[in-house]
Amino acid sequence: MTRGAVSLGLAGSLGPDAIAEVAPAVERAGFRTLWVNDTPDGDALAGLAAAARVTERLQLATGVVPVDRRPAADIADDVRSLALPLDRLTLGIGSGMAKEGALARVRDAIDVLHSAGIPRVLVGALGPRMRRTGAERAEGVLLNWVPPTEVREQASALRATAPDTSVAVYVRTAIVSAARERLDAETARYASFPNYAANFARMGVDAADTTIRDVTELGDALEAYTAAADEVVLRAIVPEDTVAAYVDFAWRTAPSPT
């Protein structure tokens, strides 16, 4: 059975300088991709540009850029101006907070990014129509807050209509007890959002069931996720947002250190 690759995710709010310090450890630890969240206080593309300058083979991805806040044309301009390496780049995009016109907004963004020469786009998708959009119009989907059994079911449904689609999944992961409080807070925050609450109810799971909460859970959980997805992104939850904490996380979860 083919197993999915293992990657690592950081918050864009960490900043380009700190991301550049963490990225070489992520590469040496054997992760396939460094994913960086794009937030109002953290520019994912700037962070990836910093990482690109200090790595050689590490793939680079955004998870995800909301196109209601950051239009696709601006994203494409930033990719060019930052000289991001297209052969290593995956642009994860999402519809953002604005609900009206979400599907059309994402479809238009995919077209703009492809027309700008960006070859690999994944769509952050919660509902079935957005997942189909990512599978049929982009290169795949990025799932979030989903247990392994649901990842497998969603991937199977997507590949029935788009056999070559790529399925990645973000998994919030804490490996030390000191990070548990931050993971609990993030879990509660997402569970309070109506669209996520409805999705957890539909899947019949608690939000915490979609996370990895301790290093002792890592092996079994990772095996379940890599059996279901093409790429599993361990979204690192650490006690404090420091370079040392993220480097420690990378080495303690390393898939194949060199």
Backbone bond lengths (Angstrom), bond angles and torsions (degrees), N, CA, C in turn:
res aa  C-N    CA-C-N  psi(-1)  N-CA   C-N-CA  omega(-1)  CA-C   N-CA-C  phi
1 M - - - 1.465 - - 1.525 109.39 -
2 T 1.324 116.82 133.10 1.447 121.56 177.76 1.518 109.74 -74.42
3 R 1.313 115.73 132.72 1.453 121.05 179.31 1.517 109.87 -104.50
4 G 1.322 115.76 144.80 1.449 120.11 178.52 1.516 111.87 -70.69
5 A 1.323 114.46 155.83 1.462 121.17 176.28 1.523 109.64 -72.18
6 V 1.331 116.01 158.94 1.458 121.77 178.23 1.523 108.92 -114.28
7 S 1.331 115.46 129.82 1.454 122.11 -178.34 1.519 109.40 -128.30
8 L 1.326 116.05 174.94 1.459 120.66 -176.65 1.516 109.17 -129.88
9 G 1.345 116.36 138.98 1.451 121.76 -179.26 1.520 112.57 -117.26
10 L 1.345 114.78 139.76 1.457 122.75 178.05 1.522 109.64 -123.48
11 A 1.318 116.14 162.23 1.459 121.47 173.48 1.518 109.57 -84.20
12 G 1.338 116.65 135.56 1.453 120.24 177.79 1.511 112.78 -61.64
13 S 1.340 117.05 -25.28 1.463 120.75 -179.94 1.529 112.65 -64.86
14 L 1.314 117.41 -12.52 1.465 120.22 175.47 1.522 110.92 -61.71
15 G 1.329 116.95 -32.22 1.465 121.46 176.05 1.511 112.96 94.69
16 P 1.348 117.03 150.30 1.469 121.36 -175.86 1.524 114.60 -57.71
17 D 1.323 117.70 -41.16 1.468 119.11 -177.01 1.528 111.21 -63.36
18 A 1.324 116.48 -45.86 1.462 119.72 179.58 1.524 110.78 -68.34
19 I 1.329 117.51 -39.74 1.470 120.42 178.35 1.522 110.10 -60.75
20 A 1.322 117.36 -38.21 1.465 120.72 177.71 1.525 111.66 -64.68
21 E 1.315 117.84 -28.67 1.460 120.45 176.74 1.521 111.72 -76.76
22 V 1.327 116.72 -33.89 1.461 120.73 -178.23 1.530 111.68 -79.20
23 A 1.316 117.15 -36.32 1.473 121.78 -170.55 1.531 114.54 -54.90
24 P 1.327 120.75 -44.24 1.472 118.30 179.53 1.528 113.07 -60.00
25 A 1.328 117.28 -35.79 1.470 119.65 177.67 1.520 110.37 -67.31
26 V 1.335 117.22 -37.86 1.463 121.05 177.40 1.527 110.10 -61.85
27 E 1.316 116.59 -42.70 1.465 120.35 178.37 1.525 111.14 -65.22
28 R 1.330 117.05 -47.91 1.468 120.12 -178.29 1.526 111.81 -65.84
29 A 1.315 117.42 -28.68 1.470 120.86 179.80 1.527 112.52 -74.06
30 G 1.317 117.29 -10.19 1.458 120.42 174.11 1.512 115.75 94.53
31 F 1.328 117.82 11.30 1.460 119.67 175.33 1.528 109.73 -70.52
32 R 1.330 116.40 146.88 1.459 118.98 -179.57 1.520 112.21 -74.51
33 T 1.332 116.16 -43.93 1.457 120.57 -170.68 1.519 110.09 -136.40
34 L 1.320 115.87 144.87 1.458 122.02 167.16 1.521 107.26 -101.34
35 W 1.333 115.72 115.79 1.461 122.21 177.46 1.522 108.66 -100.19
36 V 1.329 116.57 136.84 1.462 121.33 179.20 1.524 108.78 -127.58
37 N 1.325 116.50 125.02 1.469 121.80 176.78 1.525 110.37 -68.38
38 D 1.324 116.65 142.25 1.456 121.58 173.85 1.514 108.16 -102.32
39 T 1.318 116.77 121.75 1.458 122.44 -177.45 1.524 108.68 -134.01
40 P 1.337 118.09 165.62 1.469 119.03 177.76 1.526 113.40 -55.86
41 D 1.340 116.45 -28.51 1.464 118.89 179.76 1.524 112.70 -107.10
42 G 1.329 116.58 16.90 1.461 119.48 -179.54 1.515 112.06 -155.16
43 D 1.337 116.87 111.04 1.463 122.84 -177.30 1.526 109.36 -84.57
44 A 1.332 116.37 107.53 1.463 120.53 -177.46 1.516 112.10 -61.87
45 L 1.322 117.77 -40.88 1.462 120.41 -176.72 1.530 111.23 -66.72
46 A 1.323 117.06 -39.59 1.464 119.85 176.35 1.528 110.41 -64.03
47 G 1.325 116.25 -39.58 1.460 119.88 177.32 1.514 112.31 -63.61
48 L 1.342 116.49 -42.04 1.466 119.83 179.05 1.522 111.78 -68.12
49 A 1.323 117.20 -35.67 1.463 119.68 177.01 1.526 110.43 -62.02
50 A 1.324 116.34 -40.25 1.467 119.82 177.04 1.518 110.77 -64.70
51 A 1.337 116.66 -40.63 1.465 120.48 178.93 1.527 111.24 -66.58
52 A 1.325 116.92 -37.60 1.468 120.58 -178.12 1.521 111.57 -61.87
53 R 1.321 116.18 -33.89 1.467 119.54 -176.98 1.519 113.12 -71.16
54 V 1.327 118.02 -18.89 1.468 120.17 -174.87 1.531 112.17 -116.78
55 T 1.322 117.18 9.46 1.469 121.28 178.39 1.526 108.96 -131.00
56 E 1.343 115.45 165.45 1.465 119.97 -177.75 1.518 113.38 -117.52
57 R 1.320 117.49 -42.40 1.463 120.70 -173.94 1.532 113.21 -119.69
58 L 1.311 117.19 -10.13 1.467 121.39 -177.63 1.521 109.90 -62.67
59 Q 1.334 116.34 126.16 1.447 120.34 174.30 1.528 109.57 -72.83
60 L 1.325 116.53 154.87 1.455 122.37 -172.18 1.524 108.86 -129.26
61 A 1.344 116.99 135.10 1.463 119.20 -175.66 1.520 111.33 -148.90
62 T 1.332 114.91 151.34 1.460 120.91 173.66 1.516 109.13 -103.05
63 G 1.324 116.02 138.94 1.465 118.01 -177.05 1.513 113.88 -140.46
64 V 1.304 120.46 87.05 1.455 129.50 -11.31 1.533 108.13 -124.41
65 V 1.350 115.35 165.08 1.457 120.69 174.80 1.529 108.25 -92.57
66 P 1.323 119.04 119.79 1.470 121.00 179.46 1.534 110.01 -77.39
67 V 1.323 116.42 120.79 1.467 119.45 -172.42 1.523 112.71 -82.20
68 D 1.338 118.41 -4.44 1.464 118.09 170.21 1.523 110.79 -78.93
69 R 1.318 116.94 -24.97 1.469 121.63 178.50 1.511 112.28 -95.90
70 R 1.326 115.55 -32.75 1.469 120.93 -175.73 1.530 107.44 -130.53
71 P 1.328 118.28 94.39 1.469 120.94 -174.41 1.523 112.48 -59.47
72 A 1.328 114.82 152.34 1.461 120.56 -175.18 1.519 112.48 -59.29
73 A 1.329 117.94 -38.02 1.467 119.85 179.36 1.526 110.78 -62.20
74 D 1.337 116.93 -38.23 1.466 120.28 177.50 1.525 110.83 -68.58
75 I 1.330 116.61 -38.49 1.464 120.00 177.10 1.530 110.03 -60.31
76 A 1.330 116.51 -47.33 1.465 120.60 -179.75 1.527 111.02 -61.08
77 D 1.342 117.04 -41.66 1.465 120.23 177.63 1.523 111.19 -61.13
78 D 1.334 116.57 -41.52 1.463 120.38 -179.62 1.524 111.36 -67.89
79 V 1.329 117.19 -38.19 1.466 119.79 176.57 1.526 110.25 -58.88
80 R 1.337 116.68 -42.41 1.470 120.64 179.32 1.522 111.33 -68.22
81 S 1.330 116.60 -47.88 1.466 119.03 -175.05 1.526 112.15 -67.28
82 L 1.318 117.10 -30.49 1.465 121.25 178.26 1.519 112.87 -85.36
83 A 1.354 116.51 -4.29 1.462 122.39 179.77 1.526 112.11 54.60
84 L 1.332 115.78 42.26 1.466 119.59 178.15 1.529 109.64 -67.01
85 P 1.315 118.17 137.13 1.469 121.09 -177.68 1.529 111.34 -73.06
86 L 1.323 116.81 111.46 1.462 120.58 -174.50 1.523 112.05 -64.11
87 D 1.330 117.66 -27.82 1.460 119.53 -179.46 1.530 112.21 -73.04
88 R 1.320 116.88 -11.43 1.469 120.72 178.15 1.518 112.74 -114.46
89 L 1.325 117.60 0.57 1.460 120.91 -167.55 1.527 112.99 -102.50
90 T 1.320 115.71 134.13 1.461 123.63 166.65 1.521 107.40 -120.90
91 L 1.323 116.07 125.42 1.462 119.82 176.38 1.524 108.97 -97.76
92 G 1.308 116.08 108.33 1.449 120.52 171.59 1.513 108.72 -87.55
93 I 1.317 117.03 125.89 1.458 120.87 -179.78 1.525 109.21 -125.46
94 G 1.337 115.07 158.27 1.452 120.60 176.31 1.514 109.97 -142.10
95 S 1.312 116.43 166.53 1.460 120.27 -176.81 1.513 112.34 -72.89
96 G 1.326 117.92 -24.72 1.450 121.20 -177.65 1.511 112.22 89.11
97 M 1.326 116.54 -160.67 1.458 122.06 -173.67 1.520 113.05 -83.59
98 A 1.324 117.46 -27.42 1.460 120.15 -177.41 1.522 109.83 -72.09
99 K 1.324 117.55 120.76 1.463 121.66 -175.18 1.526 112.63 -81.65
100 E 1.320 116.73 -40.02 1.461 120.19 -176.12 1.528 110.38 -65.81
101 G 1.306 115.96 127.81 1.461 120.90 177.51 1.516 114.69 74.73
102 A 1.335 118.44 19.46 1.466 121.13 -174.17 1.524 111.96 -61.24
103 L 1.324 117.73 -46.45 1.463 120.19 -177.94 1.524 111.37 -63.36
104 A 1.320 116.25 -46.01 1.470 119.57 179.93 1.524 110.80 -63.50
105 R 1.313 117.23 -39.17 1.462 121.27 -179.92 1.534 110.88 -62.45
106 V 1.320 116.44 -42.54 1.456 119.73 -179.71 1.532 110.90 -71.01
107 R 1.324 117.30 -41.15 1.467 119.62 177.54 1.519 111.11 -59.74
108 D 1.326 116.94 -44.88 1.466 120.33 178.65 1.527 110.60 -62.25
109 A 1.330 116.45 -40.84 1.462 120.37 -179.33 1.532 111.10 -63.41
110 I 1.323 116.87 -41.45 1.464 120.15 177.64 1.520 110.04 -59.02
111 D 1.323 116.81 -45.76 1.465 120.80 -179.47 1.531 110.98 -62.12
112 V 1.316 117.09 -43.29 1.469 120.81 -179.56 1.528 110.77 -62.81
113 L 1.324 116.45 -45.09 1.469 120.24 -177.87 1.522 111.05 -67.48
114 H 1.311 118.28 -42.34 1.457 120.35 176.12 1.521 110.96 -62.23
115 S 1.330 117.06 -42.63 1.465 120.67 179.71 1.525 111.84 -63.84
116 A 1.340 116.33 -27.39 1.462 121.08 178.22 1.524 112.32 -81.67
117 G 1.326 117.22 2.50 1.456 120.69 176.98 1.499 115.31 89.53
118 I 1.322 117.00 12.32 1.466 120.41 177.43 1.524 107.64 -87.84
119 P 1.326 117.76 112.28 1.466 119.74 -167.43 1.519 115.69 -81.28
120 R 1.330 117.44 -20.85 1.472 118.31 -172.09 1.514 110.09 -128.79
121 V 1.338 115.27 113.84 1.460 122.44 179.66 1.526 108.03 -127.73
122 L 1.326 116.62 130.70 1.461 121.98 172.36 1.522 108.61 -115.77
123 V 1.311 115.83 148.49 1.455 121.52 -176.65 1.525 109.93 -109.69
124 G 1.324 116.05 122.80 1.454 120.29 171.95 1.515 108.84 -68.93
125 A 1.328 117.05 118.71 1.464 119.97 -167.62 1.518 110.80 -137.23
126 L 1.335 114.43 132.36 1.452 120.90 176.70 1.528 110.88 -106.38
127 G 1.320 116.64 -49.40 1.460 120.79 -176.97 1.519 113.04 -92.32
128 P 1.328 117.51 166.46 1.463 121.48 -174.82 1.525 114.21 -64.78
129 R 1.324 118.77 -35.12 1.470 119.09 -179.44 1.521 111.40 -69.92
130 M 1.317 117.03 -38.32 1.459 119.40 177.58 1.525 110.27 -69.80
131 R 1.325 117.42 -36.19 1.468 119.17 176.66 1.529 110.51 -62.64
132 R 1.321 116.81 -43.17 1.466 119.43 178.37 1.528 111.45 -63.37
133 T 1.318 116.23 -36.98 1.462 119.79 176.98 1.519 110.74 -59.81
134 G 1.322 116.82 -45.29 1.459 120.24 179.00 1.511 112.57 -64.65
135 A 1.332 116.17 -39.39 1.466 120.10 -177.50 1.520 112.00 -72.60
136 E 1.330 116.75 -37.47 1.460 120.18 -172.28 1.520 113.64 -92.35
137 R 1.345 117.57 -28.16 1.462 119.73 -174.43 1.522 112.74 -111.84
138 A 1.319 117.57 -24.85 1.464 121.72 177.89 1.524 108.48 -112.82
139 E 1.329 115.74 -162.67 1.469 119.68 -177.93 1.523 112.47 -92.95
140 G 1.332 116.45 -2.98 1.453 117.90 177.99 1.507 112.17 156.24
141 V 1.325 115.93 -163.88 1.458 122.31 -174.81 1.529 110.48 -130.70
142 L 1.324 113.43 154.38 1.457 121.73 171.76 1.516 107.13 -116.69
143 L 1.330 116.29 114.21 1.457 122.43 178.92 1.524 109.45 -90.39
144 N 1.321 115.58 160.18 1.453 120.25 -173.38 1.525 108.87 -152.91
145 W 1.344 117.24 134.32 1.449 122.25 178.74 1.530 110.46 58.75
146 V 1.327 115.26 53.22 1.463 121.69 -177.48 1.537 108.24 -134.62
147 P 1.349 119.20 133.97 1.463 120.76 178.08 1.532 110.87 -76.00
148 P 1.335 117.84 161.59 1.470 120.43 -175.48 1.518 114.48 -56.70
149 T 1.338 118.04 -39.73 1.468 119.18 -178.59 1.519 111.24 -62.48
150 E 1.315 116.42 -38.16 1.461 120.51 179.36 1.534 110.67 -72.15
151 V 1.316 117.21 -36.73 1.467 120.24 175.69 1.527 109.81 -58.06
152 R 1.316 115.93 -45.25 1.466 120.37 -179.15 1.529 110.57 -61.63
153 E 1.337 116.80 -45.13 1.463 120.12 -179.06 1.525 111.50 -65.15
154 Q 1.320 116.61 -43.35 1.464 119.55 -179.12 1.522 110.98 -67.52
155 A 1.321 117.61 -40.59 1.464 120.84 178.84 1.519 110.54 -63.17
156 S 1.326 117.27 -42.36 1.458 120.86 179.88 1.523 111.07 -62.50
157 A 1.323 117.08 -42.13 1.466 120.71 179.50 1.521 111.22 -64.94
158 L 1.318 117.15 -40.40 1.458 120.29 -179.37 1.523 111.65 -67.75
159 R 1.318 116.47 -40.31 1.471 119.64 -176.95 1.520 112.09 -73.81
160 A 1.313 116.60 -15.00 1.465 119.16 175.06 1.521 110.91 -65.93
161 T 1.323 117.11 -28.92 1.465 120.83 179.49 1.519 113.07 -109.44
162 A 1.341 117.52 -22.78 1.466 122.02 179.90 1.526 107.82 -137.04
163 P 1.335 117.94 82.58 1.466 121.55 -170.55 1.526 115.01 -58.50
164 D 1.327 117.43 -28.28 1.461 119.93 -175.73 1.524 113.45 -93.90
165 T 1.318 117.38 4.41 1.459 119.43 -176.80 1.526 111.04 -64.75
166 S 1.328 115.11 148.71 1.464 121.70 179.15 1.523 109.40 -102.50
167 V 1.316 115.93 136.97 1.467 121.19 179.79 1.526 108.72 -120.79
168 A 1.322 115.47 115.13 1.459 122.00 174.55 1.518 108.38 -112.60
169 V 1.326 116.00 155.71 1.471 119.22 -179.64 1.523 109.04 -140.42
170 Y 1.325 115.48 132.06 1.450 123.39 174.44 1.529 108.50 -86.15
171 V 1.333 116.70 131.77 1.464 121.05 178.75 1.528 108.18 -129.95
172 R 1.330 116.53 112.54 1.466 119.23 176.60 1.521 108.99 -64.15
173 T 1.329 115.41 128.85 1.461 120.18 -171.27 1.522 111.49 -135.39
174 A 1.319 116.05 125.26 1.461 122.88 171.71 1.524 107.43 -118.74
175 I 1.316 117.12 134.99 1.465 118.98 -178.44 1.519 112.65 -115.97
176 V 1.332 117.28 -7.09 1.468 120.15 177.58 1.522 108.50 -125.33
177 S 1.315 115.87 148.87 1.468 120.16 -175.47 1.527 111.79 -62.62
178 A 1.335 117.19 -28.55 1.456 120.32 -179.06 1.526 112.50 -66.38
179 A 1.334 117.09 -18.21 1.467 120.94 179.52 1.522 112.27 -93.70
180 R 1.314 117.50 -6.99 1.464 120.88 -174.27 1.522 112.26 -62.35
181 E 1.320 117.47 -38.11 1.464 119.61 -178.90 1.526 110.41 -62.81
182 R 1.332 116.97 -40.70 1.464 119.52 179.03 1.530 110.75 -67.62
183 L 1.317 116.74 -38.28 1.462 119.60 177.65 1.523 110.37 -65.44
184 D 1.324 117.27 -42.13 1.466 120.52 178.44 1.526 110.80 -60.60
185 A 1.338 116.23 -40.83 1.463 119.91 -179.25 1.520 111.03 -66.07
186 E 1.317 116.95 -41.91 1.465 119.68 179.33 1.524 111.05 -67.79
187 T 1.323 116.12 -38.94 1.457 120.29 178.33 1.532 110.54 -62.20
188 A 1.319 116.97 -45.35 1.464 121.00 179.70 1.521 111.27 -64.57
189 R 1.324 116.31 -36.59 1.467 119.75 -179.67 1.522 110.63 -63.78
190 Y 1.324 117.15 -46.99 1.461 119.30 179.81 1.530 111.58 -67.82
191 A 1.317 116.59 -37.01 1.465 119.74 179.50 1.518 111.90 -65.11
192 S 1.345 117.16 -19.51 1.458 120.89 179.50 1.527 112.75 -84.02
193 F 1.342 117.66 -14.33 1.457 120.43 178.77 1.533 108.88 -76.00
194 P 1.319 118.81 128.72 1.472 119.95 -174.68 1.525 114.22 -56.04
195 N 1.341 117.88 -40.05 1.475 118.19 -177.94 1.519 111.56 -69.19
196 Y 1.332 117.31 -37.20 1.460 119.29 177.48 1.528 110.62 -73.43
197 A 1.331 116.98 -39.90 1.470 119.78 178.31 1.527 110.62 -58.77
198 A 1.339 115.70 -42.57 1.461 119.35 178.73 1.520 111.08 -64.91
199 N 1.333 116.22 -36.90 1.467 119.26 -179.45 1.523 111.41 -70.42
200 F 1.329 117.64 -39.93 1.465 119.84 175.81 1.529 110.17 -61.34
201 A 1.337 116.34 -41.37 1.463 119.92 179.17 1.520 111.04 -64.48
202 R 1.329 117.02 -41.79 1.468 120.03 179.79 1.526 110.88 -62.65
203 M 1.346 116.61 -39.43 1.460 120.28 -179.58 1.528 111.93 -78.09
204 G 1.329 117.05 -15.75 1.452 121.01 -178.99 1.510 113.68 72.67
205 V 1.347 116.56 34.99 1.462 120.74 -179.29 1.514 109.69 -130.32
206 D 1.319 115.64 157.58 1.446 122.24 168.76 1.520 108.28 -84.05
207 A 1.322 117.32 149.20 1.460 120.31 -179.64 1.528 111.98 -54.10
208 A 1.323 116.53 -37.35 1.467 120.21 -178.83 1.524 112.10 -63.72
209 D 1.345 117.72 -22.09 1.457 120.98 -179.99 1.526 112.52 -70.13
210 T 1.329 116.67 -11.04 1.470 120.43 -179.39 1.519 111.99 -102.56
211 T 1.317 117.20 12.80 1.459 121.80 -178.37 1.529 110.32 -120.35
212 I 1.319 114.96 165.49 1.467 122.01 171.24 1.525 105.94 -111.76
213 R 1.331 116.36 121.21 1.458 120.13 -165.63 1.524 114.35 -109.69
214 D 1.316 117.06 -1.68 1.462 118.81 -177.79 1.517 108.03 -164.18
215 V 1.319 117.33 152.54 1.461 120.39 -179.58 1.526 111.44 -61.13
216 T 1.345 117.50 -27.40 1.460 119.88 179.50 1.524 111.97 -69.49
217 E 1.335 117.61 -20.70 1.458 121.68 178.03 1.525 112.42 -86.99
218 L 1.323 116.33 -13.97 1.462 120.11 -166.77 1.521 113.04 -60.74
219 G 1.326 117.76 -48.16 1.455 120.24 -173.88 1.517 113.47 -60.27
220 D 1.325 117.07 -52.71 1.463 120.43 -178.33 1.517 111.72 -65.97
221 A 1.333 116.34 -42.59 1.466 119.62 -179.26 1.514 111.00 -65.10
222 L 1.311 116.90 -42.81 1.459 120.19 -178.94 1.521 110.61 -65.15
223 E 1.317 117.33 -39.25 1.462 120.46 177.43 1.523 110.85 -61.53
224 A 1.330 116.95 -41.26 1.468 120.40 179.24 1.523 111.48 -65.95
225 Y 1.314 116.99 -41.27 1.463 119.97 -179.11 1.531 111.84 -71.84
226 T 1.320 117.98 -42.16 1.470 119.12 -178.24 1.519 111.91 -69.63
227 A 1.340 117.42 -20.90 1.459 120.41 174.30 1.522 111.94 -75.48
228 A 1.340 116.52 -17.49 1.461 120.80 -173.64 1.522 113.82 -106.01
229 A 1.331 117.92 -26.94 1.463 122.00 -172.73 1.522 111.01 -124.36
230 D 1.330 115.59 158.97 1.464 120.96 175.88 1.522 111.72 -74.61
231 E 1.317 116.06 -28.26 1.458 120.49 -178.75 1.516 108.72 -148.72
232 V 1.317 116.43 132.26 1.461 122.74 178.34 1.522 107.56 -114.46
233 V 1.326 115.93 121.43 1.458 121.25 -178.43 1.524 108.48 -102.68
234 L 1.319 116.51 110.64 1.461 120.26 175.20 1.526 107.54 -77.99
235 R 1.326 116.07 101.87 1.470 120.25 178.58 1.515 106.99 -78.81
236 A 1.332 114.82 105.38 1.457 121.24 -170.21 1.520 111.75 -68.88
237 I 1.314 115.51 123.79 1.461 122.56 171.48 1.531 106.49 -111.15
238 V 1.313 115.84 114.81 1.471 121.34 -174.51 1.524 109.06 -120.59
239 P 1.343 117.35 162.20 1.471 119.04 -176.57 1.521 113.48 -60.14
240 E 1.345 116.61 -38.09 1.457 122.05 179.42 1.518 108.14 -141.89
241 D 1.325 116.51 147.41 1.463 120.45 -177.81 1.522 110.52 -81.35
242 T 1.332 115.09 73.26 1.459 121.08 178.00 1.518 109.37 -120.31
243 V 1.318 115.66 156.94 1.465 120.41 176.77 1.521 109.95 -57.66
244 A 1.314 117.32 -45.02 1.466 120.78 -177.63 1.521 111.61 -59.58
245 A 1.340 117.10 -40.37 1.463 119.92 -178.41 1.521 111.00 -66.80
246 Y 1.328 117.57 -40.92 1.463 119.96 -179.60 1.521 111.94 -72.63
247 V 1.316 117.83 -36.26 1.460 120.08 176.19 1.530 109.90 -64.59
248 D 1.326 116.76 -41.85 1.462 120.33 176.73 1.525 110.71 -60.38
249 F 1.334 116.77 -42.92 1.468 120.55 178.25 1.529 109.56 -60.40
250 A 1.323 117.25 -44.79 1.478 120.53 -178.16 1.521 111.14 -60.30
251 W 1.308 117.83 -44.56 1.449 119.03 -177.12 1.525 112.22 -73.63
252 R 1.319 117.80 -32.77 1.467 120.16 -178.79 1.519 112.34 -76.90
253 T 1.331 117.70 -17.88 1.453 121.18 178.29 1.525 111.27 -113.26
254 A 1.320 117.57 12.01 1.466 122.56 -172.30 1.520 111.99 -56.89
255 P 1.354 117.68 126.43 1.464 120.16 177.62 1.522 113.62 -74.16
256 S 1.345 116.68 -34.98 1.478 119.67 -178.70 1.520 108.72 -160.86
257 P 1.346 117.60 77.24 1.461 120.15 -176.98 1.521 112.20 -63.66
258 T 1.357 114.01 146.43 1.478 120.48 177.32 1.516 109.65 -121.28
